[in-house]
C-alpha cells in the first residue's frame, strides 16, 4: 500500500492587489474592465504562496512543519485539508482526514456544550455514531460536566477552549492535521492536553502539524519539514539537528 | 478506505460524491438551524403558519370582498393558500441561501466539506415550514368539505419541482454573492416583484390565452398552476404547455446552478 499523503509538485497562486488586498472580481471591476484599454486592465499581482512542494507521509509518521510566518505552512495545511484547491499539482489522500485549523470551529453561541460537541465534531470530520460513543470521554476530558447543558455563550473563555480542545483531541481519523493547537488553558490543562496530543499522534496513522513550540517537537514528532518562501528547504528525521539549524538562522539575521 | 485526489480541476461528479459522503455535516447543519430558530419561541413550529395565514386573510378580504375576483369552483382561501405554499418555500429560501456562504464564512475558511452543503442545508428549514402549512391546508379541506382527486398523488413530484427551481437559484445567488455582494441587496426587490408577477392571489386562467405562454416564462406560474391542479383538481384550470415549459426551465436552472456553483467553488475559496 502507498503512502497516506502524497503531494506532487503543489503550487498555490494568489492574486493580490497593491497593498496586499486579496483580488476579488467585484461587479465594479468587471464592468470597468469592459471599457478599459488592455494595459490598464488588471492591476492584480501574482503571489506564489507555494511552489513545487513534494513530499510523502507514510503510516506512523508525525510530521512537523516549521518555518517563519508567511513561509506557506498554513496554506499547505489548508490544501491538505481540502479547504483551498492547489493551482498546480495534486495531493492524493488515502483515508479519512480530520483537520483542526482552529479549536472550536463551528461552535454556535446559542447552543449548549453538548449540542456543540456534535456540531463541531462533525464539522471537523467525525461521524455521528463516533461522537455518541465518545461523548462522555469528551465531556470528562474538558472538565465541564456541570455546565454541559448550558449555552456556550455563557461559558468563561477557559471553559470554552477546554471544550473546544477536548472535541479536537478525540477526533478519530486516518490522517490528522493540526495548526498550532498543541496546548490550551491553564498550565495544568496545558500539560494534560499536550499528553493527549502525544497519545493521539500515536493512535493515528499519520499526523501533520504546524507549530512554533520548538521545545515540544522532538518529544512529539518523527520528522520535520522546514519551509521557506513557499518551498520545502529541508525534510529530515533528525529533528534535533534540523531545529538547531533553524534556530541558528535567528542569530544570522540579528 | 477513502481515497481522494485533490487538484485544481476536480470533476462535478466527484464533488457530488463528496456531498453524499459528508451528509453527516448536512444533517447537523439542518439540525442546528431548527434548534437555533425555535429554541426561545413559545409556539415553536406554529410560527411557520403565521405568514401564509395572514397573507391568505388579507388577500381574501381585498380580492374577494373588495375586488370580486373569480376563484373558480374552489373556495378562494384555498386557491390563495395553494399559491402561497410553493411561493413562500421559494421566496423564503432564496435570500437566506444567497447569504449562506458569507454567513458561514468563518467555518468555511477553517474546515472542509463540499461547499454545496451550505446553501443546500438551508432549504430544509423552509421545507419544514412548507409541510406545516400543507397540513393546515388539509385541515381547511376538511373544514370546507372539499375532496381532492387522484391528482393528489402527483403532489410529491410537484414539491420536487419547486425544490429544483429553488435550489438552482440558491446555488447561483450564493456563489455569485461572494464577490458580487450587490446581489444580496437586489434580491428582496426581485422577490417582491415575483410576488406580484406570480399568480398567487388569482388564477392564471385570468391571463388572456394569447399571453399565457409568455406568462409561463416565469417558472413559478407553472408550479403554482400545478399545485392547484394537484390539490384542487379541475378547479385549478391547468395550462399544460405552460407547465412543461416551467419543468424545462426549472431542470435547466437546477443543473446549471449546481455545475456553476461547483466550478466557481475553487475560485471563491481563495477570497471568501
Boltz contact constraints between the chains, C-beta under 6 A:
constraints:
  - contact:
      token1: [A, 22]
      token2: [B, 271]
      max_distance: 6.0
  - contact:
      token1: [A, 24]
      token2: [B, 179]
      max_distance: 6.0
  - contact:
      token1: [A, 24]
      token2: [B, 271]
      max_distance: 6.0
  - contact:
      token1: [A, 25]
      token2: [B, 179]
      max_distance: 6.0
  - contact:
      token1: [A, 27]
      token2: [B, 180]
      max_distance: 6.0
  - contact:
      token1: [A, 27]
      token2: [B, 182]
      max_distance: 6.0
  - contact:
      token1: [A, 81]
      token2: [B, 112]
      max_distance: 6.0
  - contact:
      token1: [A, 82]
      token2: [B, 6]
      max_distance: 6.0
  - contact:
      token1: [A, 82]
      token2: [B, 112]
      max_distance: 6.0
  - contact:
      token1: [A, 83]
      token2: [B, 112]
      max_distance: 6.0
  - contact:
      token1: [A, 84]
      token2: [B, 269]
      max_distance: 6.0
  - contact:
      token1: [A, 85]
      token2: [B, 8]
      max_distance: 6.0
  - contact:
      token1: [A, 85]
      token2: [B, 266]
      max_distance: 6.0
  - contact:
      token1: [A, 90]
      token2: [B, 5]
      max_distance: 6.0
  - contact:
      token1: [A, 90]
      token2: [B, 7]
      max_distance: 6.0
  - contact:
      token1: [A, 91]
      token2: [B, 6]
      max_distance: 6.0
  - contact:
      token1: [A, 92]
      token2: [B, 5]
      max_distance: 6.0
  - contact:
      token1: [A, 93]
      token2: [B, 4]
      max_distance: 6.0
  - contact:
      token1: [A, 94]
      token2: [B, 3]
      max_distance: 6.0
  - contact:
      token1: [A, 95]
      token2: [B, 1]
      max_distance: 6.0
  - contact:
      token1: [A, 95]
      token2: [B, 2]
      max_distance: 6.0
  - contact:
      token1: [A, 96]
      token2: [B, 2]
      max_distance: 6.0
  - contact:
      token1: [A, 101]
      token2: [B, 110]
      max_distance: 6.0
  - contact:
      token1: [A, 102]
      token2: [B, 110]
      max_distance: 6.0
  - contact:
      token1: [A, 105]
      token2: [B, 107]
      max_distance: 6.0
  - contact:
      token1: [A, 105]
      token2: [B, 110]
      max_distance: 6.0
  - contact:
      token1: [A, 105]
      token2: [B, 111]
      max_distance: 6.0
  - contact:
      token1: [A, 106]
      token2: [B, 107]
      max_distance: 6.0
  - contact:
      token1: [A, 110]
      token2: [B, 36]
      max_distance: 6.0
  - contact:
      token1: [A, 119]
      token2: [B, 28]
      max_distance: 6.0
  - contact:
      token1: [A, 119]
      token2: [B, 32]
      max_distance: 6.0
  - contact:
      token1: [A, 122]
      token2: [B, 24]
      max_distance: 6.0
  - contact:
      token1: [A, 122]
      token2: [B, 25]
      max_distance: 6.0
  - contact:
      token1: [A, 122]
      token2: [B, 28]
      max_distance: 6.0
  - contact:
      token1: [A, 123]
      token2: [B, 111]
      max_distance: 6.0
  - contact:
      token1: [A, 124]
      token2: [B, 111]
      max_distance: 6.0
  - contact:
      token1: [A, 127]
      token2: [B, 24]
      max_distance: 6.0
  - contact:
      token1: [A, 128]
      token2: [B, 24]
      max_distance: 6.0
